[in-house]
Amino acid sequence: MRRRRPAVSLRWKIALTVTAVCCAVAAVLGVLVHNAVARQTVGQVRKQTHADLDVALDLFEYGTSREGINSVLDPPELPGELRALVRKGRRGSMVGSYRGQPVMWAAAPAGSQIMAVWSPYGNTRWTLDKFDTAILGSAVLAAAAVALAGLFLARRISRRLTTTAAVARRISAGDLDARVGEAAGQRPGGGPAAGDEVTAVAAALDSMAATLQGRLEAEQRFTADVAHELRTPLTGILASAALLPEGRPKEMINDRLRALHRLTEDLLEISRLDTGTEHADLAAYELGPLVVRSVRATGLDTEVRILTDTVVETDRRRLDRILANLVLNAHRHGRPPVVVTVVAPLGGTPTIEVRDHGPGYPDALLRHGPQRFRTDAPGRGKGHGLGLTIAVGQAAVLGIGLHFGNGPDGGASAILTFPQQPPADAAAGP
């Protein structure tokens, strides 16, 4: 199995790309400048050496002393390639050595011999080496400066993108008031024209969040208004239905009216949870007996297993509502046996699991959570999709985690996770 290489952040990708481009440009320019300077410097030495060779040949032809000119006949140190060239009757020049020192050789035929002239080349080579060192040092400094500048700019871009991503996650988690402009300290109303592409992305996200918030608030107001408008006439209809003569028609009418009344109450509860004004009335309770009492109140055949017990700070009424909805959902849409398990490890996190053995939760619910008025799970029955939505809302009020999943051998599993409790010194509440 191949190991995945760790991902490189955008900041380092930009910095490394800028540095690589800078190094490539510096290398190309360094080679071009080196070749130009070396060609010019060596060309001057070669030109001077050829001039000395012409003088030496003239003096050799007239039999005049060549004193003052570094000329040698058939020197053994003459490079082999240059010697072969002269044997062909041509003249040339080449860098070599003479008496252990670097020199520039120039040679030409002189009768049956080879006339060679040399010029010192050590200073020229030292000058070229120093020039190459200066080019390399300048390239390194330039690359370092560009890398730091690229890292600084990339860090700014990466930080802004990270802020945008963090705000997007907050919006996904339900914080519709989150805005990139406020998190990044930007001026309100700054549109894409006031900045670059990152600013345009941030402005688009803020605009989308504002639009989404407006639509959700409109939906919440509509739900609350409908529930309030239905509550009063429905109460009157229930009172009127009680006056009907006993019989099957009265039972059917009352049954449908009670279902409609429960739906209205659920909508009102959801509207209160949506406003964020609900607050928990916390007290200390022993978790095991509290769960047993809540499950028994549903009147459904449910097994309760208390593996370990502890004392928790919670709101009994709201926890009753959560457990009742989870147990009712398990019986309505799953298959028996339905088991509620309480686990409270010492010094650990207390949990409650509600498990059935039906077809399990649909993939859409596991990915996005419960959605009101959406029960498209094949094989899990029909409903309004409000029970799990209320359970999630009440769990948020209590600060309890609620996770939905499916068991390895089938069946739906809802797990309530309480905050880790400190050692309880006081007795449990009533």
Sequence and secondary structure as in RCSB ss.txt:
>XXXX:A:sequence
MRRRRPAVSLRWKIALTVTAVCCAVAAVLGVLVHNAVARQTVGQVRKQTHADLDVALDLFEYGTSREGINSVLDP
PELPGELRALVRKGRRGSMVGSYRGQPVMWAAAPAGSQIMAVWSPYGNTRWTLDKFDTAILGSAVLAAAAVALAG
LFLARRISRRLTTTAAVARRISAGDLDARVGEAAGQRPGGGPAAGDEVTAVAAALDSMAATLQGRLEAEQRFTAD
VAHELRTPLTGILASAALLPEGRPKEMINDRLRALHRLTEDLLEISRLDTGTEHADLAAYELGPLVVRSVRATGL
DTEVRILTDTVVETDRRRLDRILANLVLNAHRHGRPPVVVTVVAPLGGTPTIEVRDHGPGYPDALLRHGPQRFRT
DAPGRGKGHGLGLTIAVGQAAVLGIGLHFGNGPDGGASAILTFPQQPPADAAAGP
>XXXX:A:secstr
         HHHHHHHHHHHHHHHHHHHHHHHHHHHHHHHHHHHHHHHHHHHHHHHHHHHHHT   TTS EEES 
TTS HHHHHHHHTT  EEEEEEETTEEEEEEEEEETTEEEEEEEE HHHHHHHHHHHHHHHHHHHHHHHHHHHHH
HHHHHHHHHHHHHHHHHHHHHHTT TT  HHHHTT  TT  GGGS HHHHHHHHHHHHHHHHHHHHHHHHHHHHH
HHHHHHHHHHHHHHHHTTS SSHHHHHHHHHHHHHHHHHHHHHHHHHHHHT      EEEEHHHHHHHHHHHTTS
  EEEESS  EEEE HHHHHHHHHHHHHHHHHHS S  EEEEE  TTS  EEEEE  SS   HHHHHH   TT  
  TTS    S HHHHHHHHHHHHT EEEEEE TTSSEEEEEE        S    
